């Protein structure tokens, strides 16, 4: 749970020097979301009415949405990497304004 935002932050920094490793860290963050969803579902199954089901469902929804955002971020990074293999925009600053 606590490692998810750390993996996201580290992946963002790492991707500039080692793109593959940056994506792998983002994958670890998504896997962390998957694990938390499984743990929360297991809590609901084990404890039933002893836990607030609506709260657990809300938390599961938030992890699922976060995972989806990370997935779209990864797709965006890959699309940028394909367009700019060197990792830099080829346009000069003046060309951006014309």
C-alpha positions in Angstrom: 0.0 0.0 0.0 2.7 2.5 1.0 5.0 1.4 -1.8 2.5 2.4 -4.6 3.2 6.1 -4.6 6.9 5.5 -4.1 7.0 3.3 -7.2 5.1 5.9 -9.3 7.5 8.7 -8.2 10.6 6.6 -8.8 9.3 5.4 -12.1 8.9 9.0 -13.3 12.5 9.9 -12.4 14.0 6.7 -13.6 12.3 6.7 -17.1 14.6 9.5 -18.3 17.8 7.5 -17.8 16.4 4.0 -18.1 13.0 3.8 -19.9 12.5 0.1 -19.4 13.3 0.3 -15.7 10.9 3.2 -15.3 8.1 1.3 -17.0 8.9 -1.8 -14.8 8.5 0.4 -11.7 5.2 1.6 -12.9 4.2 -2.0 -13.5 5.1 -2.7 -9.9 2.8 0.1 -8.7 0.0 -1.4 -10.8 0.7 -4.8 -9.3 0.5 -3.2 -5.9 -3.0 -1.9 -6.7 -4.0 -5.3 -7.8 -2.7 -6.8 -4.5 -4.6 -4.3 -2.4 -7.8 -5.0 -4.3 -7.3 -8.7 -3.6 -6.6 -8.1 0.1 -9.6 -5.8 0.5 -11.9 -8.4 -1.2 -10.4 -11.1 1.1 -11.2 -8.9 4.2 -14.8 -8.6 3.0 -15.0 -12.3 2.5 -13.5 -13.2 5.8 -15.2 -10.7 8.1 -18.5 -10.1 6.2 -20.8 -7.9 8.2 -18.1 -7.0 10.7 -16.6 -4.5 8.2 -18.3 -1.6 6.4 -18.8 -3.1 3.0 -19.5 0.3 1.4 -16.2 1.7 2.7 -14.3 -1.4 1.4 -16.0 -1.0 -2.0 -15.0 2.6 -2.1 -11.4 1.9 -1.4 -11.4 -0.9 -4.0 -12.8 1.5 -6.5 -10.1 4.0 -5.8 -7.3 1.5 -6.2 -8.9 0.3 -9.5 -9.1 3.9 -10.8 -5.5 4.6 -9.8 -4.4 1.4 -11.6 -6.3 2.6 -14.7 -4.6 6.0 -14.6 -1.2 4.3 -14.2 -2.0 2.1 -17.2 -2.9 5.1 -19.3 0.3 6.9 -18.1 2.4 3.9 -19.2 0.7 3.9 -22.6 1.5 7.6 -22.9 5.1 7.1 -22.0 5.5 4.4 -24.6 3.8 6.5 -27.3 6.2 9.4 -26.5 9.2 7.0 -26.6 8.1 5.8 -30.0 7.7 9.3 -31.3 11.0 10.6 -29.8 13.4 7.6 -29.4 16.1 10.0 -28.2 13.8 11.3 -25.5 14.0 14.8 -26.7 11.8 17.0 -28.7 13.4 17.7 -32.1 11.8 21.2 -32.5 13.7 24.3 -31.5 12.0 26.7 -29.1 11.5 29.2 -31.9 9.9 26.6 -34.2 7.3 26.0 -31.5 6.0 29.5 -31.9 5.7 29.7 -35.7 
